[in-house]
Amino acid sequence: MEAVRAPDSQVLVVHGEPGVGKTALLEYLAGRATGCRVLRVSAVQSEMELAFAGLHQLCAPLLGRLGVLPGPQRQALATAFGMSAGPAPDRLLVGLAILGLLSDAAVESPVLCVVDDAHWLDRASAQVLVLVARRLRAEPVGVVFGTRVAGGELAGLPELAVEGLPEREARALLDVVLAGPVDARVRDEIVAETRGNPLALLELPRGLTPAKLAGGFGWPGALPLTGRIEDGFRRRVDALPDPARRLLLVAAADPTGDLALVWRAAGRLGVGAEAAGPAAGSELAEFGARVRFRHPLVRSAVYRSAPARERRQVHHALAEATDPQADPDRRAWHRAQAANGPDEEVAAELERSAGRARARGGLAATAAFLERAAELTPDRKRQTGRMLAAAQAHLQAGAFGTALKLLAAAEAGPLDELQAAGVDWLRGQAAFASSLGSEAAPLLLKAARRLEPLDLDLARETYLDAWQAALMAGHLANGNLEDVSGAARSLPPPARSAQPTDLLLDGLTLLVTAGPTAAAPVLRQAVNALADADIAVAGILRWSGMAKAVDEVLWADGSWRLSAKLVQFARDTGALGQLPILLGVQALDAVWHGEFTVAASLIAQIDAVGEATGVRLVPYVALRLAALRGREQEAAELVQVILEQAAADGRGRVHWAAATMYNGLGHYADALAAAREASEQAPAHAAMRVLPELIEAAARSGNTELAREALGRLAEWTQASGTDMGLGIEARCRAMVSDREQADRLYQEAITRLGRTRMRPDLARARLLYGEWLRRHRRPSDAREQLRSACQLLDAIGMEAFADRARRELRAAGGIAGRHTASAGVGNELTAQEVQIARLAADGLSNPDIGTRLFLSPRTVQYHLGKVFTKLDITSRAQLGRALSGR
């Protein structure tokens, strides 16, 4: 609390076994948070399936501040809480909204968020609260979680382990509840067995007879500690009069603590007001403004001690007492718990609840409702359909194991052909999403074949999924790309009018089965259709990665026209799950164009998304950038990360980047070895991008025959593309293995063609190679002209190794090779995050806009800008552009 008042944000995970005192410590903290606003969550097990239930509990006092949030964040939070209708909100956008609310509230006073029993939070709330905890920076906000076991969603946050009392204090506490003499051996064993757990020390002796305490009959240690504590509570519950026990059961069955609801349900069970006295007098629960149990284990003991028939009666009463308009999902859940067997009416109600949960973005809740609906469905065919829907929801929520168990259960019953295809499709999607391994493509291929006679349009989309899965598996796919392409090529024309995805599938299958010359016209048409067609942006998002890959196959200049539009769409609508991929596309474009500062900025944004979500993309773009810069140490560190994250799947790209870097450094033998490895590990349409590195390394190593063979493979693709980029790179490579007259003409052609593109690194390398060739052919004056231009362009881009190579050649040609020096100050003074924020502010973005991009609160952005202004010795945002212009 001292740190929060300083002000400085603080996060703490307080963990320990049940009864050890976590809640007492959190109450102690909240009671001493004077001058602070305290927001609280008391999670309960039965609300784990209700999406955003815990988050709503925390934020209910702040909902009047929704107007301070940017539109997309405000809409996302309102949808998550069921306050308005809309598309399912992205968790990151909801998290940014909560961050904004807390930051705004903290302007008035420090804020303390207390989350007790966090192990029972619904998954959506847990993910968002951890996101918020990780992104707190300069706000006077504290977040304290109480949980049984650290780790899981809370992994990586600061921890405080709460352990039992020391022996002396344990004995003192035990004496509080011992009314008479106790056998010394029994006392010692109680202290030892409870390990100082305060709740155990207070509660367990209540269940021991005086004879057992004083007569030395020993300590019954058959149950584990938590079981023994709960057993003690259970004995106290059983000793109550029947009406009081039933009242406690009603309260235990509904975790809202709504006293009016408890009494309405109790009335339906014939329990009157006279039950309140004994129930409250038991010290197991408080009946004040809300019902509160002394400890979660009391609730558990009350509920589990009741017979199943009685529990069903209580849930039925609660369902009848719950307003179907105000809280239909809780009513449906109580009806499901009350069901004694299959019930289609209840199952249908749960299915409707699943639809509402999906609309709020609660995928885990959607899956839970559908799974219970399937259990209660009497019709076997309809049950299978609901099982498949539940499996898909679990898959989307990331619960792959549960999804696969449901699929296995669905397969045990009768399946029609469409459902059987659905099982294969879901298994393939699970394999693709969980590992990107070689299992996904065969499963999706099997599903696509089954779908052909049933739904041709869906079959075509599934073939495209299978093609993408096979491509991602790379050399691990064991020929799956050829299998998928061969099967898809034999498909009849689509029943609908041709869609962009139909053209994409046709072009990709032609690429594998007939080669680039046959495929190029169709692929070009597909990419243009995706860019121009009036189709849902969500559909474009789904296939944007494939379209970008096609753009590269066609040797376009790397600037797929929809990239910026899709990134903005992802930001505006909260489709943040796609944002890292789309930013990666933009970053790769920037690398190819030689805009290294822009690329580094975009990579930093990708890292910000990864830090916010805890999910890291494989840093292929960062490796390509380091390779073109010629930074060996940086590249080596990235290679280690890639091989750890992607294992064998990442080796081809690692070798390609290594070949580029070694060519820049002039280590041609190393470059040749790396390029050969890369070209052998990738399919032909992917390997063609490394062939220019292979040709340069082979030609410079004296292996002209290998260079010519690689040139033949390259030309098949570049000739099919017909672009200045493809033909320019081909001319550059062909010049290296041609005679004097042809080489001169080809180098000039390469420079002319590449000069018409945005591919500045390739243009600079063409000038470097031409200058080196001119020097070797004793034309020093012409060589100096080309090498000087190459030096200037390579320095401007930041291709340090290639620039040093050009300088060495320029000096050898008799020229003066001055070393380019970066502007001093900015890079040495500002941290990477400060540079990011400063550049975005210089581009005119507001603090909320910058916060949205970097997953920070506006207050944190302002905090960092203040440090930037101090370091750059400026006083306004208008001065940022000039202060940063040297970089």
N, C-alpha and C positions, 0 to 999 in steps of 0.2 A: 504493500500500500504506500510505503514511503516513496518507492520508485515511481509509481503511477502518479502520485501528487507532484513529482519533481518538475515537469511531467515526463514520463517515459513509459512506453507500452511494456507490459509484462505478460507472460504466459506461463502457466504451471499446471502440470498433471500430477494430482495427488492420488496415489494408488496404494492399495493394501487389501487384505482379505476382509470379508464381511464382518462387521462388528468391531473393527479395529479403531474406529473413531474418525473416519474421513468426514462424515456428515457433521460431526461435532466441530471439527476444525473449520469446515466451510461456514458453519453458523457463527463461530467465533470471529472469523474474518469479516463476514457480512455485518455483524454487530458493531465492529470497530471501524467500518468504512465511513466515518463521519465526513460530511461534506461531499460525499460521492453519491452518484446515482447507482443503485444496485439493481441489476436485472438478473432474474433467476430462472433456471430450468430444473425441474425434478423429473427425470425421465422414469418411465415405468415400462415394464416388460410387455404389457399387452398393447402398448402404442407403437411398438417397433415396426409394425406394418403400415402405419399411417404416415404417409410422406409429409415431411416438414412439420410434424406435430410439435417436436421439441423446439424447433426454430420459431414457430408461431408463439409458443409459450414465452420465449425469451423476448421477442420483439413486439408483443402486443402493446406495451406502453409507448412504443416509438412510432406506431403506425400513423399518428397524426403528422409526422414529419415527411411523409412520402413525397410531398411536393418539392423537396430539396433535391431529389434524385433526377438524373437524366432520364429521358423518356423510356428508352429500352430497359433500364434497370427497374424503373418504377413499374412498368408493365410486367416484367418477369416476376417481381416479388408479389404483385397483386394476383397474378395467375397462380403462383405457387401456393398462396394462402387461400385460394378459392374466392377471392374478392372480385375477380373479373374473369371473363373467358378469353382464351387466346391459345396460341400454340404452346406446346410444352416448353417451359423455360429451361435454359441451360444453367447447370449448377454454378458455373463460374460467374454468370451474370447475376444470379441470385446472391452469390457471395459478395460481389462488388456492391450490390445494393445494401446488404447488411453492413459492410464496411463503411459505406457512405452514411448510413443512419447513425452508426456508433460515432463516427468522426464528427458528425453534426451535433449530436448530443453532448459530446465531450467539450465542445466550445463553451458550454454553460458550466459544466462541472466534470471532474473525472468520473469515469464509468467503470464499474466492476461487474463483470459477467460471471455468475456462479452456476456451473453446470454439474449437478449431482447425479450419480448413477449413470455416467456417460456411456457405460457398456450397454445400457438399454435404450439409447437414442435410436430413433429411426435412421436408416442409412443416409437418407438425403440430408437430414439435419446435421448428422455427424460430419459428412463431407464438407458442407458449407461452413460449419463452425471451425473446422480445422483449417480450411482455406483462409478464413478471416484471421485466425490466430497466427498463421504464417505470414500474413501480409501487413500486420500491424507494424508501424515504424515510429512515427513521431507523435502519435495520439496518446493522450493520457487515458489509456484504456487498459484494464487488466482482465484477463480471461483465466479462470481457474476451473479445471475439470476434476471431478472426483470419480474414480473408476476402480474396479477390482484389480485389473491386470493392465499394465502399461503395454503399449504396442498397438498393432492394428492401425486404425485410422489416426491414432494419436502418436504414432511412432515418430521419433525425431524431435518432439517438443520437450522442453525442460521438465524434469521429473522431481517429485519428492516422494520417497517411499515411506509409508506410515507403518511402523512395526509395533508389536505389543509392548506393554509397559515393562520396565525393569522389575526384577524380582521383589524388591522392597516395596515399590509402589503397587505391584500386583497384590501383594499380601494385604496392604492397607485397604485397597479397594474391596478385596474379598471380605475383609472384616466388616464392611458396611452392611453386607447382606446376611452375615452369619449371626443368628440370634442366640446361639448357645455354644456349648463346648464342641470342638471338632477334633477328631483324631488327627494327630500330627501327620501321620502318613497320608491321610486323605487330603489334608490341606496342601501338603507338598506336591501330591500328585495332581490336584486341581490346578495349582499354579504352573506346574510343569506342562501339563497337557494343554492348557489354554494358551500357553506361550504369551501370557500377558494380554490376551485379547480382552478389552474392557467389557464388551457385551457378554462374552462367555462368562467372565468372572461374576457379572451381576445376575445373569439369568440361570446358569446351570445349577447352582446350589438350590434354587427354588424347587427343583424336581427331585431332590434327594430327601429321603426320610431322615428323621433324627437318628435312627439306628444306624443308617449308612454313614451319617456324618460323624457320629460320636463313637460308634461301636467298632470301627475299624474294618468294616466289611469290604472296603475298597471302592474303587472308582470304575464305573461301567464304561469302558472305552471302546465299545464295539463300533460306534459310528464315527465318521470323520467329524472334525470340529463343526463345520457349517451344518452338517446333518444333526448333530447333537443340540446345537442352538435352536434350530428349527423344531426339533423334537420337543424341546422344552416349551417353546411357544405353543406347540400343538396340544400339549397336555393342559396348558392353561386355558386354551380355547375350549377343549372338550369339557372342562369343569364348569363352563358357563351355562346358564339356563338356555333352553332351546331357542326362544325368540332372540336373545342377545347374540347367540352364535350365528343365527341366520342373518341378522342385521349386519354383522361383521362380514359375512360371506357376500352379501349384496355389495358392500363397499369394496371388498377385495376384487370382485368380478368386474367392476368398472373403475378404471384408474383416474377418471377426471376429477374425483373428489367433490363432485357436484352434490351438495347435501340434499337439495330439492329432488334431484333425480333418484338418489338413494331412497328417500322416503316414499316417492311415488312407486318405485319398484317394490319396496318392502310392503307397502299397503296392499299391492296385488297378491302378495304371498301371505297376507293375514298377519303381518308383524306390525304391532302397534307402538305407540310412543313409549310404553312402559319398558321396552327393550333397551332404550337409550341409557338408562341408569347403570345396569350391570355391564353393558358394553363399554361405557366410558370408565367405569370404576375398575375395570380389569387392567387399566394402564397399557392396553395394547393399541388403542387408537384414540384420537381426539375428535369430538364432534363439535367443531366450532363453525366458523363461516364456511369451512370446507372440511371434509373428512381427511385426516392425516394419520397414517399408521406410524407407530413408534419406530419401526425399522422395516426395510423391504422384506426381511425374512419373516416378519409377522404376517404381512400380506400373503407371502408364499405359504406359510404354515396354515393360515385360515383357509386358503383356497384348496390346497392339496389334501387337507384332512377331510374335506367334505366328500361324500359319495358322488360318483359321476352323475347319477340321476338327479341329485339335489343341485349340482352345479348347472345342469341343463335347465332346471326349473328357474333358477335365478337369472340365467342369461335370457330366458324367454320373458321373464318379468321386466328385465332391463330393456329388452327390445321393444316391448309394448309401451314402456314409459318414455322412450326416446322419440323426440319429434322427428317424423320422417322427412319433413321439409328442411328443418334446420340442420340436422345431422344424419343424412341418409346412410353414410358409409359406416358410422358407428352402429347404427341400428342393424344394418346388414351383417356386420361382424357378430353382433350378439345373436342374431337369428341363426347364423351359421354355427355358433358354439352351442346353441340350444338344440340343434337338429340331432335326432336320434338315429338317422339313417339317410339314404338318398332322398332329396327333396328338390324337384326342378324349380319350384317357385323361389326358394332361397338361393339356389345356384344362379338363377337368372338375375336376382337382385345383386349378388356378388359380382356378376359379370358387368352389370351397369356401374357398380362401384369401381371396378377395374378401369372402366373407360374414363371415369372422372379422375381417378388417380393418374392415369396416363396423361390426361390433359394438363394436370398440374406439374408434370415432370417427375412423378414419383414412380420410377420403374420398379423398384423393389416392392412397393405397395401394390402396383399393378400385378406383379408376378404372384404375390401372396394371395390376393383376392382370386385370381384365376386358378391357382393351384387348389384352393379350398373349394372353389366352384366345381372344379373337375371331380373332387372327392365326393361331392354331394349330387352329382349328375346321375340320374337313373338310366338314361339311354346310353348304351355303350358307344355308339358312333359319335353322339354329341360330346360324350365324355372325352373321347380321343381328341376331338377338335379343340376342346378347352385345355387338355394337357399340352397339345402342341402350341397353343397360344401362350400358355404359362411358360413353357420351355423357351419360347422366343423372348418373352419379357425378361426371364432370368438371364438369358444370353445378353440382351441389351443392357442389363444391370451389371454385367460382369460376373455373374454367378455361374460359371461354366459347368462346374461339377453338378450343381442342382439341375441345370438344364439337361445335361446328359442323362441323369437319373430319370427325369420325366420322359425323355425320349425312349429310354429303355422300357419304361412302364407302358408307354403308348404302343410300342411294338409288340407287347405281349398280347394285345387284343387284336380284333379284326381291323384291318386297315383297308380303305379303298385305295385306288391307285394314286389319287391326288394327295391323300394323307401320307402314303408311303413315300412319294416324292418329297413331301414336306419334311419328313423325318430326315431324308438324305440331305436336303438343302440346309436344314438347321444344323446337322452334324458338320457339314462342310463349313458353314458360317462360324460355328464354334471353333473348329480347327484353325480357320483363317484368322479369327480375332485373337485367339489365345496364343498362337505360336508362329504364325506365318510359315509353318513347316510344310512338308511334302504331302501331308494327309488331306489337306483341304481340296486341292484340285480334283483328285479322283472322286471324292464324295460329291462335289458340286457337279462334276461331269455326269455322274450316275443320276443325280436329281434332274439335270437338264434333259437327259435321254428319256426319263420317265415322264417328264412334263410335255414332251413333244406332241403326243396324240391328245393331250388333255387341255393344254393352254399354250399355244405356240408362242404367243408374245412373251409370256412369263418364261418359257423355255429359252428364248433368245437372250433375255436378260440374265438368266442363270448361266448360260454359256459364257456371257461376258464376265460374270463373276468368276467363273472357273478359269477363264483366260488370265484374269488379273491375279488370281491366286497362284497359278502356275508360273507367271512372270515373277512374282515376288519370291517364290521358292527358289528361283534360279536353277543352278545346276543340281540342286537337291530334288528337283521335280521329276527326274528320271523319265524324261520324254513326254511328260504330261502336256506340255505346250503343243507338241505335234498331235497328240491324241485329241485334245480339245479342238484344235483348229481343223483337223480332219473331219471330226464329227459335225462341227458347226457348219462347215462348208457344204455338207450334204443336205442342210435344212431347206425346206421349201420356202418360198418368199413369205414375208409376214402377212398375216390376215389383214392387218391395219395398213393405212398408208405409211410409207417408210418414215421412220423417225431417225433423229440423229444417232441414237444408240444402235439402230439397225445398220446404218452405214458404218459405224465404228466397228461393230462385230464383223461385218463383211470385209472391211479393209484389213483388220488384224488377222483374220483367218487366211486371207490372200497373202499377207506378208509372210506367214510361215509356210504355206503350202505352195505358193507360186512365185514368191520373191518380191523385191521392192518395186520393180518396174511395173508389175501388174497391180500391186497394192497402192502405189502412190496416188493415182487419181482418185480412188475411192476414199482413202484416208484424208486427202486434202478436202474433199467434199464433206466428210464427216466433221472435221474440225471447224470448217466454215459454218456448217449447219448448227453445231453446238454454240457457236458464237452469235449467230444471227437468228436462230429460231426463237419463237415466242413460247418458250417452255419454262416451267417452274424453275426458279433458281436452285431450289433444293435438288432437283434432278441434275442440274449442271454440277452442283457441288459433289454429287455422288460419283460422277464420272470425270471430274476435272483432272484428277491424277492421270487417268488413262489418256485424256486429250492432250495433256502436256507431254506425255511420253511419245505420242504420235507426232507432236510438233517437232520433237527432237529427231525422230526417225526421218522426217521430211527435211531435215537440215534447215528449218526456219531459223530466224536469228535469235530465238530464245525468248521472245517477248510475247507469249500467248496473250491475246488481247483481252481476255476475260479476267486475268489475274487480279488486277486492282479492283475491279467491280466485285469479284467474289469476296475479297478480303473485307471490303467495306460492308458487303451484305452480311458477312459473318459477324462483324462488329455490331451492326445495327440491330440484328435480330437475335443475337446471342447464340449463334451456331458456333460456339467457341471450341467444340470438339474438333471441328475442321480447321480452325484458325492456324494451328502450327503447320499443317500441311500446306495451306495456301500461302502462309508467310515464307515457307521453305521454297515454294515455286518462285515467288518474287525474289527471294534472296539469291537463288540460283541464276535467275535472269540477270540480276545485278552483277554477279560474279562474271558471267559470260561477257557482259558489256564492259567490264573493267571498272565498274562503279563500286570499288571495294569498301568505301566508307558507308555507302547505302547498304551494302550486303552485311557489313558488320552490325549496323543498326538493326536490321531485320533479324539477324541471328540472335542479338540480345533480346529482342521481343519474343522470339521463340523460347529462349531460356526463361524469360519471365513467365510465359504460359506454363512451362515445365515446372518451375518452382511453385507456381500457384496450385497446380493440380497434382504434383508429385509424380507425374508421368513424363519421362524424358524421351524425346525423339532421338534416334541414332544420328549423330552429328556429321552426316555425309557432306552437307554444304560447307560447314566450318572447315572440314578437312580439305575440300577442293580449294577454298580460299587460302588456307595455309600453304597448300602445295604451290599455287600460282605465285604466292609471295616468296616462296623458297625458304620458309621458316621450318627448319628440320626439327627442332626441339618441340615446338608447338604441334607439328604434324605427328610426331612420335607419341605425344600424350593423347591426341585424338584417336590415333590408331588403336591404342590400348583400350580406350573407352568403347570404340566400335566393336572390336573383337570380343569384348566382354558382353556387350549388349546384343550383337547380331551374330556372333560366332561365325560359322562357315558362310552364312549368307552375306557377310560384309566384306569378304576377302577380295572379291573382284574389284569393288570400288576402291578398296585400300590400295591394291596394286596399281590401279589406274592413276590415283592421286600420286603415288610414289613415282611412277614413270614421268609424270609431268614435272614433279619437283626435281628429280635427278637430271632431266633434260635441261632445266633452268640452271642447275649447278654445274652442268657440263660433265656429269658423271655418266657417260653414255652406256657403259657396260651394265651398270646398275639399272639404268632406265630401261635397257633392252630386256633384262631379266624380268623386271616388274611388268612391263608391257606385255610380254609373252604370257605371263601368268594370268593377267587380266583378260586378255583376248581368248584364252582357252577356257576360262571359267564361265564366261557369259554367253548367252545365245547370240546368234549372228547379228540380229537387229540391235542388240545392246552393245556387242563388242565393237561395232563399227566406230563408236566414238573414241575408242582407245587406239584405233589404227594409226591416226596421225602421229601419236607419240611413239608407237612401234616403228613406223617408217623413219622418223627422224633419228631415233636411237640406233636403228639398224644401219642406216646410211652413214652415220657418223662413226659407227664401230667397224665399218668396212664390210658389212654383211649385205652387199647390194642385192644378192639373190633373194634374201628374206624380205628386204624392203620392197622389191618389185612384186613379190607374191602378195604381200599385204596391200600394196597399192591396187592390185587387181580386185581384191575383195572390197576395198574402200570405194573404188570407182563404180561398182555395181549400185551402191546406195546413193552416192552423190549425183551420178548421172540421172538416176530416177527422180531425184528431188528437183533438179533444174533450177535451184536457187543460187544466188550469188554467194551465199555462205558456203554451201556444199561444194560448188564448182571452184570457188576461190581456195578452199582448203585442199581440194584435190590438185589444183594447179601448183600450189606451194609444195605439196608432197611429191608430185610428179617431177618437179624441177630438180629435186635432190637426186634423182636417179636417171637424169637425161643428159644428153651431150651438151656441149657448150652453147651452141646456137639455140637449141630448144629450151635449155634451162633459162637463158636470159629472157626469152619471150614469156616463159611460164611464170617466172617470178614477177614480171611486170603485170601479167594477167592477174595473178593472185592479189597483188597490191591494189589493182584497180577494182576488182570484184569485192574484196573485203572492205575497201574504202567506201563502198556503197551500202555497207551494213553497219550495225551498231556494235559489231564484234571487235572492239578495240584491242583486246589482248591478242587475237589472231592476226590482226593487221600489224601490230607491233612485232610479232614473231616473224611474219613474212618479211618485213623490212630487215630484221636482224639476220635472218638466213640469207637474204639477198646480199646484204652488206658483207657477210662472211664469204659468200661465194665470189663476190667481186674482188675482195682482197686476195683470195687464193688465186684468182685469174689475173693478178697484176693490174688491177684498175683501181689504184688507191684513191684517186679523186672521187670517182663514183661511189666507191665503198664508204668513204668518209661521209658523204651526203646521206646515204641510207642508214649508216650506223648512228650518225648524230640524231636523225629523226627517230630511230628506234630508241635511243637513250632517253630522249625527251618524253616520248610517249610512255615507255615502260616506267620511268620515274613518276610521271604524272599519275599513272594507274596505281603504282605501288608494287609492281612485280620486281622485287628487290634482287632476286637471284638472276633473273633474265637481264635486268638492267646492268648488274655487275659484269655479266658475260658480254654485253654489248660494249661496255666501257673498255674491257680488255681488248676486244677486237678493234675498237676505235683507236686506242693507243698504238696497237700494232700496225694500223694503217697510217700512222703519222698524225693523227688528230689529237686534239686536247680534250681529255675526258674529265670534266669536272664532276664532282659527286653532288647529287641532289641532296639537300638537307630539308627535312620537314620543319615547319614552323615550330618554334620552341614555345613552351609554356602550357598549352592546353592539355596535351596528352599527359604531361608530367604532373599537372596540378589537380586535374579532375579525376574522380573515380569513373569506372565504366558506367555506372548508373547515372552519375551526374552528367556525363557527356550525353547519354541518351535523353535525359530530361531536358537538358539545355538545347539540344538540336530540335526536339519536338516543339519546345517553346519558341525557338527562333523561327520555326515554320508557321507560327501563328496559332498553335493549338492552345486551348484554355487548360487550366489545371484539371478540371473534371475530365476533359478529353484525354489528356496525358495519363491521368490515373486509370482511365478505362483501358488504354492501350497497354499499360505496364502493370495493371492489376495492383494499383496503389490507391490510397485515399487522396483526395485533393489536398488535405492538410499535409500529408507526407510529401507530395509533389512540391508544395510551397516551402516546406522545410529544406528540401534539397536545392531548390532554386535559390533560397537565401544563401546557402553555402557556395553555390556557383557564383552568385553576384560578388560575394566577398573575395573568392579566389581570383576572379577575373577583373576585380576592381571596377565594376560597373554598377549602375544604380537602377537600370530599367531593362525590360524585355526588349525594347527597341534597339538596345546596344548589343544584344546577343549575337546577331548575324555577323557584325563586323568582328566581334571578339573571337568568333569561331571560324572565321573565313580562312584562316591560315591552315586549317586541317582539311 
